[in-house]
Amino acid sequence: MSMTTACSLDCYDACSIEVVDDKLKGVNNPYTQGFLCPHLNHYDQHPRIESPRYKGEHITMDEALQLLENACAKVSTPSQLLAYRGHGNFGLMQEVTDHFFANFGATLTEGSLCDGAAEAGILEGRGANKLLSPEEIAKSEVVIVWGRNIHTTNAHLLPYLKDKTIIVIDPVKTQMAERADHFIQIKPKGDLYLALLLGRFAVINDMVDEAFLQEHAPEHDDYYELTQTVRIKAILDNIDVSLGDIGKVLELVKGKKTVILAGVGIQKYRHGADVMRAIDSFAALLGLFGKEGCGVNFLGNSKEGLKSPFMSKHKTKPVTVGNAEFGRFEMAFIQGANPLNQMPDTNRVQKSLAKNPFVVYFGLYENETSEVADLVIPAKSFLEKDDLRTSYGHHGLLMMPKVRESDIGISEYDLTERLCQTFDIDLESELSYLEHFSSFAEAREDDLLVSGREALPYVDGFETDEEVFCFLEEYELELAEDDDLFLITVKSASSLNSQFKRETKVHLNASHGFLEGEKIKISSQNGELILKVQLDERLRDDCVLIYSGTSGVNVLTDSRLSYEGKNAAYQENKVKVEKC
């Protein structure tokens, strides 16, 4: 017997899965080509939380829910309950808990740990964050992979890149860079200046699409003037890019259908929105929007075209997810998240959580946050409940029917139903919500898409107030001149943030003189940790790479957010390395 469902993990691919004799196998659909990522291939090998516990003692689920209800009832005002929900599960029904907490009057979160800065930049320039689909990417001739490690974060896109001219811009020599037609190993924080200069030289070399600009981007002359404020030689020397590099990129894209695949690495800075806008501005000068096989692909808005029924009565001003102060509240409900690993400034988060009188952790796996929680409630896995999901990598709307029975955990809907009954809050049936989300689907051959989306984004223009593309208008960025090293925190192939098999080492170029396996101290103005060295020839000698999820990595980062988008600015921090 076999059943088909979809993966819940937070990634571009959103794999379709066939469950055969309780084993997960890939489904040969347009997106996933019949193979699974390493996380799904080993999904059942990662031990789960199997029973609730309170103050370290195992209890029944009914006892856990009673404790949760009692704690909610005891807060002095509902706003003293912080509901902190992450994206460990990307199913649409995971948001049903927001329905209870919003109606109860709790404080929810806003902002992003991942992509909020670039999202803000996209909205300013284009007016809407529309997804460029794999089908359109496949029609391109040239692909610029900018700050994105396709093999690790988006492996199912690789077949769509076959036989393309590939340009890679990244501080790390990724697997894609190894096969690229041109690779620029840019200095971290140099992306904004490179995008500005690419735009400037595109104008100088008469590569702009005049007809597109006249109709859709009339302020292009002002943007060109902005690009002229960049001091060419000084900046190129600083970001370690040559005029030859810029010339090569322009040579390869001239007259070609070009797609830019921008990753979250470009925008993990305070000025991240400006970086995205500058990349978009370069694309606009070339006329890449609204044309077949052209465009800029970031993380598309996975909720485009959907209407959520869960957030209609939010009463309390939210707090920012990147620097939430848990200690300000009398209770914290943490769902599908691990703030003690993933939030910046771990030392601050640890002290803040310790001040909170009652911390609830609701999730699948043990981690740093579950270890300190007063009450731990295990969740159902995506295989054990009904759900649906969309993706920020393609237009599919994927059904996620329950394919496995389990006595472990409770679903988000069932937990919410219990709380709503206790506090006399209206809640529709689970089936009605599933049908609500299903109503946004339209059939296409052998799969479902979110209805109403443009197959070719921006073909009808932009959705800004002026209905034109809005170029970056100003920028302010100081490039550091000190000898400290840039901290890069990227996704690992073996883990997804703090889920699954985490990395444990610090990666360094051999030029620093450390030995393989040697323990060293990495320190910033914010904190320090000790890790073993893994020598890595892929890295620039001014960079330190520590994979996201590595225990203690965010001791090194601070709580500063991006200027726009309220995004965690993980790579705004520089570090020193020394022998222990």
N, C-alpha and C positions, 0 to 999 in steps of 0.2 A: 504493500500500500504506500502511495506517495501523496504528498500535499505540497502546494506551492505557497510561499509567503515571501516576505522581503526583509532585508536586514534593517535594523533600527539604528545602527551606528552613525555617528556624526561625521560623514564624509561625503565627497562629491558623488560617489558611485552608486550608493543605495542599491546594493545587489539584490537581484531576484534569486530566490533559493527554493530548491526542491528538497523536501525532507523525505528520504527513503530509508525505511527501517531505522528511523531515529538518527540517521546521519545526514549532515548538510551537504548538498551538492549544488553546483552552479546551474542556472537555467540559461539556455542559449537564447537570450533576448537581444534587442538592438543595443543595449547599454553594456551588459556585463559579459557578453560573448561566451558564456558557459563556464567561466572560471571564477573562483572566489579569492578574496584577499587572504593573507596569512591569518588575520584575526578570526575570520569565520572558519577557516580550515582547522583552527585549534580552539574554537569557541568553547566547547564543552570541557576543555582541559583546565580551565581556570576555576578554582574553587569559589563557590558563592557563599554568602551569608545564608544559613539554612533556618535559623530560628531567631525570633526577637530576643532582645535582652535589655535589662534595665540595671544600671549601675554595675555592669559586669556579670549579672546573674541572668540565666536563661529563663524566659517566661513564655506564656502562651500568646498567640496573636490577639485573642480577646483581651487579655490583660494589657497588652501593649496599646491597643486602641483605646482602652479605658483610661490609661495613663495619659495618652495624647489628648483625649477629650478633657480630662481634668485640668491639664496644663493650659489648654486654650481658655477654659472657663476662668482660670485664676489670674490671667493678666489684668493689670489695673485698667487698661484701655486696649481695645483690639489693635490699635496701631503699635502697641508694644510687642506684637508678634511679628518677627521678620520671616517672610517666606522667601527663601533663597533657592531658586530652581535653576539647575544647569541643563546641559544638553547631552547628558550621557545616553539618553534615548531620544531619537528624533521623531518618534511617532506623534501624530497630531493629538492623540488622546492623552498624552502626558500632561497637556496644559489644563486638563480638567480640574486639577488641584487649584489652579488659579481662580477658578469659579468660586470655590469655597472661600479661599483667603480674601479675594476681592470683596465678596459680599459680607464676609465677617468683619471687614474693616482693617485687615492686617496690612503691613507695609510690604510691598513687593519690590523687585529690583528692575533696573533699566541699564542700558549700556551693554558692553560686550567685553569678553576676555579675548576675543579672536579677531573680528573683522570690522568692528564698528567705525574705525577711522576711514578706511577706504569706502565703506558704505556711505558715509557722510559726504565724501568727496564726489562719489558718483551721483548722489542726489543733487548736489549743488550744480554739477555740470550738465547732467542729462535730465534731471527731474524725476527719474524713476530708474530703479536698478533692474533692468530686464536681462534675462539670462540668454547668453549666446550658446546654443545647443551643440552637442557633439556632431550632429548632422551638418550644421553650418561650418564647424571647424574642419570637418572632413573635406569640404569643398575648397579650402584655402590652398595656396601654393607655398606660402612662407608662414612660419609660426615663430613668434618671439616668445620665449619662455622666460618670464621676468620674475625672479624671486619665488620660484615655485618648483618643487621637486616632484615631478609627475610620477616617477616610479614608486615613490613612497606614499603620496597622498591621493593619487588619482590614476592608479595603474590601468583601470579599464578604459582610459582615454587613449592609451598608447596605440591601439590599432587604427585610430582615427588620424594619427600623425604619420602613418607610414608613407614614405616617399616624399615627404615635405622637406623644403629647405628649413633648417632649424638654426635659430639664433638663441643663445642662452646668455642671460645677464644675471649674475649671482656671485656673492662672495665665496661660495663653496663650489668646487668643481664636481657637480653632481653627475650621476650616471648619464643623464641627458646631455650634459656638457661634454662628456667624453665623445659623443657621436655627432656633436653639433657642427654645422658648417662654419659657424663663428662663435667664439666664446669670449665674453668680457667678464673677467673676474674682478668685479667692481668692489671698491671699498665700501663697507657699510655706511649708510646715510648718504651715499653719493647718488642715489637713484633720482632724486629731485633734479639735481643739476644735469644729469645725463639726459633726462626727458626734456628739460628746457633746451639743451643744446641740440638734441635731435630735431626739435621743432624749429629752432633757428636755422639750422643748416638745410632742413627740408625747404624752407622758404628761399634761402639763398640759391639752392640748386633747382629752383622752379619745379618742385615736386608736389606742390599743393594742388588740391582739387578746387579750382576757382568756382565752378558751377555749384558744387556742394556748399562751399563757404558762403557764397552769395545768398543761397536759399536758406541754409540751416545754421550758419555760424558767422554772422556779419561782423562780430567784434574781433576778427582775426588779426587785423592790423595792430590793434592795441596789444594783443598777446605777443605779436612779434616784437614790439617795442619792449615788452617785459623781458623777453628772452635776451635782448641786447644788453641787459644789465649784468649778465654773467660774464665775469672776466675769464676769457677762454683759457689762456695758458695756465694761470694760477689755479683755476678750478680743476682742469684736466690733470694737472700734476697732483693735486690733493686727492682726487677720487680715483687715481691710478687708471685713467682711461686716456687713450691717444686720439688725435685727430683721425688717424688711420682706422681706429675702431669705429668711429662715427661714420666715416666714409664707407666702410665696409657694410655697416647696417643699412645705410641708405642705398647703396648699390644693390644689395640683395632684395630689398623691398620695392624698388622702383618698378612701377607698372605691374606689380604682382598683387594677387589677392592675398591679403595679409591679416593674420589674427594675432593678437597679443594675449597671451595667457599670463595674467598677473596673479601672484600668490600673496598670501597674508604676510610673507616676509618683508614686502616693500613698505608696509604700513604699521609696523610695530614700534612706531616712534610718535612723539608728540605732534609732529608735522605730517603724520601719515595721510591725512585727507589731501594735503597739497601734493604729495607724491602721486596719489591716484589721479588727481585732477590734471597734473602735468602729463602723465602717460595718456590719459584720455585726450588731452589737448593736442598732443602729437598725432594721435589717431585721427582726430577731427581735421587737422590740417591736411592729412593724406586722404580724407574723405572715406574713412573706413566704416562709418556707421550706416546701417540701412542698406548694405550691399551684400549680395551673395558671396559667401566665403570670406567675409571680412568682419572685423569688429574687435572688441576688447572683452575678454572673459575673465571675470573675477569670481566671487561667490555670488551667484544670482540670488534674487529674493525668492526663497523657496515658498513663501506664502503669497506670491503674486497671484491674483485671481481668486483667492480664498477669503472667506469671511469666517472668523472664529466666533463661536457663540459663548466663549468663556470669560471675556473681559469687559462685559457691558457695564458693570457697576463698580469699577475701581474707585475707591473713595479717598485713599491716602497717597500723599506724594511719595513716589518711589525713591529708593536709594540706589547708588551706582554699584553695579556688580563688581567692578574692579577694585573698589576701596571701601566696601561696606564696613561699617563699624558695628560688629556683632554685640559689643559691650554696651551699646546704647539701649539695647532691647532686653525685655524680661524673658523672651523665649525666641529660639531660632529653629525653624523647620527647614532642613537642608535636603533637597531632593535632586538625585541624579548629578551630584556635584561633589568635588573634593577641594574645598577652598584652602585647606591646610597644605595642599601641594600646588594647586593651580593658580590661586590668587597671588598677585605680586606682594612682596614684603611679608614673607612668612612669619618673621618674628612679631610683627605688629598683629597679624591675623591670629597668631597663637595667643597672645596676651588678650586680644579682644574677645576671642571665643571663651577664654578662661573666665572672663567677667560675666558672661551670659549665664543666668541661673539654670536654664533648662534648654539643652541642645538636643534636637532630634535629627537623626540621620536616616533617610529613607532611600535605599539603593540596593544594588546587587552585590557589591564586593567590599571586602574589608580594605580600609585605607587609613591614611593619617587622620581623617576627619571622623570616621566611624570609631576609631580607637578612643577618642576623647568625648564622644557623644554620651549624654545621659541615657537616652533611649534610642535603640537601634531597631528599625523595622525593615525586614527584608522585602524586596519588591519581586514581582513576577518578571521573568525574562520576556523578551519580545516573542518567544516561541509559545508562551503560555497564556496569551491574552489576545483579544481582538483589537486591531488598530489599523491605521492607514498612515502613509507618509508621502511627502513630496521630497524633492532634492534641490540643492543649489547647484547641481551639475547637469541636470537634464530636466525635461518637462514632464516626466512620468508622474502619475499618481498611482502609487502601488498599494495594493491590498495586502494586509498583514493579518490573515485569519489565524486563530489559535490552532497550532498543529501538535501540541503536546500537553498532556495533563501533568500537573505537579501539585504536591501538597505544600511546597515551599512558597512563602511570600504572599503578598496581596497586590492586586493591580491598583493602579492610580484611580480608576473609576470606583472600585469597591471601597477604597479608603475614603474617597471624597463622599460617596453615598452615605457612609456611616457618619461622617462629620456633619453633613448637611441635615441628616435626620435628627441628630442630637441638637443642633443649633437652629432648627426650624428654617432652613434655607431651601428654597425650591431647587430641584434638580430634575432634569428630564432623564428618560431612560437611556441606558448606554446605547441601545440600538438606534434611538432617534439621533444621537450625536454622530454615530457611524454613518447613518443615512444622510445626515446633513453634509458631512465632508464628501461622501460618495457622489453627492449631487453635482459637485464641481468637475466631475470626470467626463471626458468624451473619448469614445473608442477610436483607436487607430490600428487597423489590422489586428495584430496579436497582443496589443497592450493598451493601456489607458493613459491619457494625457490630461493635464489640468486644462480645462476648457477656457477659451477666450484669449489665450496668449498668442502673441505674434510669433509665427514661425521664424521670421526674420526681424529681430528687434530694431526699433527706430526707423523702420521703413517708411512710416508716416510722420517722421520727425520726432522732436523731443517734447518732454512734458514739464519743462520749466515754466515759470510764470510768463516768460516772453515767448515760449514755444520755439526757442532756438537753443543751440548748444552754448553754454556759458563757459568761456575760457577761464583758466586761473588768472586772477587779477593782480595778486600780490603774493609775495613769499618773504619769509624771514628765517634764515637758517645759518647758524654758525657752525663751521666744521671744527672739531676738536683738534688742537695742536699738541696735546700731551702725549706721553709715551704709553699710557695705559692701553689695554687691549679691549677690543669690541667684544661684547658678549652676544653670541647668537644662540637663540633657543628655537630649535626646529623640531618637526615631527619625526618620530622614530618609526622604522619599518616594523618593529616588534611590539610597539605599544600605540595606543591612541590616547594621547595626553597621559592620564595616570591609570588608565585601564590596561590590563594584560601584562606582558613581560616588559618591564621597564629597563632602560639603560642605567648603567651605574658608574660611568667613567666620564672624564673630561677629555675632550679631543683637542690636540695641539699639533701644530707643525713642528717637525723635528728641529727647526732652527733655534728653538728655545733651550735646547741642551738637556732636556729631561729624558729619562729612560722609560721605555715601555713598562707599564705596571708600577712605576714609582708613584708614591703618594705625595701629592703637593697640596698647598693651600691656595685656594682661589678667594680673593677678597674684593669687596667693593666698599663704597661709603656706607652701605646698608648692612653688610654682614659678611660672613665668611663660611666656607665649608671645605672639607678635605675629601678629595677623590683621587682615584688612581688614574694615571695617564694612559691614554691610547693615542699613539702617534698617528697622525692623519695627514697625508700629503695632499689631500683635497683642499686644505685650508690655507688661506693667506697667513702670513706670519704675524699679522696684527689682529688676529681673531682667536677667540676661544669659543668652542662649540660645546654646549651641554644640552642634551636632548630634553625636550619637554617631558615632564613626568619623572625625571631623575630626582630621587629623594634629596630635598634641600636646595634645589636649584633656585627657588624663588626667595631664599634668604638673601640672594645677591641683588634682587630687583626691588625698586621702590614703588610707592603707590601713585606716582604721577600718572595722569591720564592724557590721552591725546587732546589737542586743543579743540578738535571737533569730533563728535561721534562717541565720546565717553568710552574710549577703548583703552585697555591696559597697554602701556607703552614699555613692554618688556625689554626691547633692545635699545632703550635710551640710556642704559647703564654700561659703564666701562669697569674693567676689573684689572687686578694685578695677580700674577702667579709667582709663587716662590716655594722653595723647598720647605718641608715641614721641620 
